[in-house]
Amino acid sequence: LLWSALDIYSSTEDQQAIAEAYRVLADTYHTLGQDKRAESCYQKAIETFLRYGNQRSAAGAMLNKALTMKTENPAEARLLLERAREIFRQLNDKIGEANVAINLFPLENKPVSVVLA
C-alpha cells in the first residue's frame, strides 16, 4: 500500500509529499526490521527534503536514519546525528536538538567497565 501511495504522490509531482512518503515507508521498513531498505528510503527522503528547502523534515529523517544504522555503523550514525543537530540549532529547534542529544549520547560515550571486589 505504501508503494502505491508513493506512486500516487509521484504522479502529482508534489516533492514534499514524495519525500514524506519515503519517510513513512522507511519508518515501516525499520519497524519490520528491514533496516537496509529503511536506510535507502530515509536517504531519498533526506535528499528530497533538502532539495526543496525543508530543513526540519530533513533533519528528522537524518535522526531516524541514524537510529537504523547505529548498531552496524555507529561512526556514520554519529556523523548523521551531528548534521541533524546542526540543522536543528540553525532552526532554533530545541526539541529537535534534545532528540538528537538523547540518541547521540550513547555513541559519544563508551561504556565503563566496573570490577566488583
Residue pairs with C-beta under 8 A, 6 or more apart in sequence:
2 21
2 24
2 25
2 28
3 25
5 21
5 24
6 18
6 21
6 22
6 25
9 17
9 18
9 20
9 21
10 18
15 48
15 51
15 52
16 48
16 49
16 52
16 54
16 57
18 48
19 44
19 45
19 48
19 49
19 52
19 54
19 57
19 61
20 45
20 57
22 41
22 42
22 44
22 45
22 48
23 41
23 42
23 45
23 57
23 60
23 61
23 64
25 41
26 37
26 38
26 39
26 40
26 41
26 42
26 45
26 61
26 64
26 65
26 68
27 38
27 64
29 35
29 37
29 38
29 41
30 38
30 64
30 67
30 68
35 68
35 69
35 72
38 65
38 68
39 65
39 68
39 69
42 61
42 62
42 64
42 65
42 68
43 65
45 57
45 58
45 61
46 58
46 61
46 62
46 65
49 55
49 57
49 58
49 61
50 58
55 87
55 90
55 91
56 87
56 88
56 91
56 93
56 96
58 87
59 83
59 84
59 87
59 88
59 91
59 93
59 96
59 100
60 84
60 96
62 80
62 81
62 83
62 84
62 87
63 80
63 81
63 84
63 96
63 99
63 100
63 103
65 80
66 77
66 78
66 80
66 81
66 84
66 103
67 77
67 103
69 76
69 77
69 80
70 77
70 103
70 106
70 107
74 107
77 107
78 104
78 107
78 108
81 100
81 103
81 104
81 107
82 104
84 96
84 100
85 96
85 97
85 100
85 101
85 104
87 96
88 94
88 96
88 97
88 100
89 97
